[in-house]
Amino acid sequence: MFAGQVDGTTFVDSKGSLRSIPQLTKNSQHALVASDAGQCCFSSSGGFVINDSVMSSGDAVTLINNSGSSMTITQGSGVSLYNTDDGSTGNKTLKARGIATVWFSTASIGYITGNFE
């Protein structure tokens, strides 16, 4: 994996700039895919699904609810999605205009923090 300076001020690696989080617009329920790692999934409807063995250890993804209503982040079968606020697992309800970040310690364990109901 390449990581370094391109022009003296911009740092990049194999996923792009290390100083920005690219936005991926999703407008229906979105099941995370490996290429979402390091990205910001921006959705106005449908919610998100986190399935087992999609992400790798050390991956992170940011989820944004771009709607005036809450939306569900669904914990798929075989996944443990730990809420960093209280240690609970299971589906999370992201508040309207809320943001959440998930960091994966393994392909089946994620730690999530965000604006939940």
Rosetta blueprint (number, residue, H / E / L):
1 M L
2 F L
3 A L
4 G E
5 Q E
6 V L
7 D L
8 G L
9 T L
10 T L
11 F E
12 V E
13 D E
14 S L
15 K L
16 G E
17 S E
18 L L
19 R L
20 S L
21 I L
22 P L
23 Q E
24 L E
25 T E
26 K E
27 N L
28 S L
29 Q L
30 H E
31 A E
32 L L
33 V L
34 A H
35 S H
36 D H
37 A L
38 G L
39 Q L
40 C E
41 C E
42 F E
43 S E
44 S L
45 S L
46 G L
47 G L
48 F E
49 V E
50 I E
51 N L
52 D L
53 S L
54 V L
55 M L
56 S L
57 S L
58 G L
59 D L
60 A E
61 V E
62 T E
63 L E
64 I E
65 N E
66 N L
67 S L
68 G L
69 S L
70 S L
71 M E
72 T E
73 I E
74 T E
75 Q E
76 G L
77 S L
78 G L
79 V L
80 S E
81 L E
82 Y E
83 N E
84 T L
85 D L
86 D L
87 G L
88 S L
89 T L
90 G L
91 N L
92 K E
93 T E
94 L E
95 K L
96 A L
97 R L
98 G L
99 I E
100 A E
101 T E
102 V E
103 W E
104 F E
105 S L
106 T L
107 A L
108 S L
109 I E
110 G E
111 Y E
112 I E
113 T E
114 G E
115 N L
116 F E
117 E L
